Amino acid sequence: MVNKELLLPFLLISFLFIVVLTIVLYKIMWMRLDAMIKKNKEDEERTGKSVLEQKTEEKE
């Protein structure tokens, strides 16, 4: 029925594939999250600067 000689290598290769796939997906998601954080920080800086500019213009 099942070739016992090939079962262990098959399971090890399957496990290795799952580990590699998990690492790749983790890296992709980490890079996307990092990009989103940087974009939000840049947006906050731009918004903060424009708000400060508007406040200084109003005071003058």
N, C-alpha and C positions, 0 to 999 in steps of 0.2 A: 504494500500500500504506500507508505511513506518511506522514502529513502533516508534512513537515520544518519547516514554519513553526510548528507547534504543539509540536514535540518539545522545544525548549529551554525555553519557558515551563512546560511540564508537568514537566520535570525540576527546574527551579528551585523550583516550587511544592511538588513532592514532597520535595525536600531541605529546604525551609523547614518543612514539616509535620513531618518527622522531627526536626529541630532543636528545634522548639517542644515536641513530645511528649517528647523527652529532657529538656528543661529542666523541664517540668511534673513528670515522674516523679522527677527528681532532687530537686526542691523537696519533694515529698510524702515521699519517703524520708528526706530530711534532717530534716523536721519530726518524723516518727515516731521517728527515732533520737534526736533532741534530747529528745523527751518521755520516751523510755525511760531516757536518761541521768539526767534530772532525777528521775524516779521512783525509780531505783536509789539516787541520792544521798540522797533523802528517807528511803528505807527504811533505808539505812545509818545516817543520823543518828538515826532513831528507835531502831533496834536498839542502836546504840552508847550512847545515853542510857539505855535500859532496862538494858543490861548494867552501866553505871556505877552506876545506882541500886541494882541487886541487889548489887553488890560493896560499896557503902557500907553497905547494910543488913546484910550478913553481918559486916562489921567491927564494927558496933555491937553 
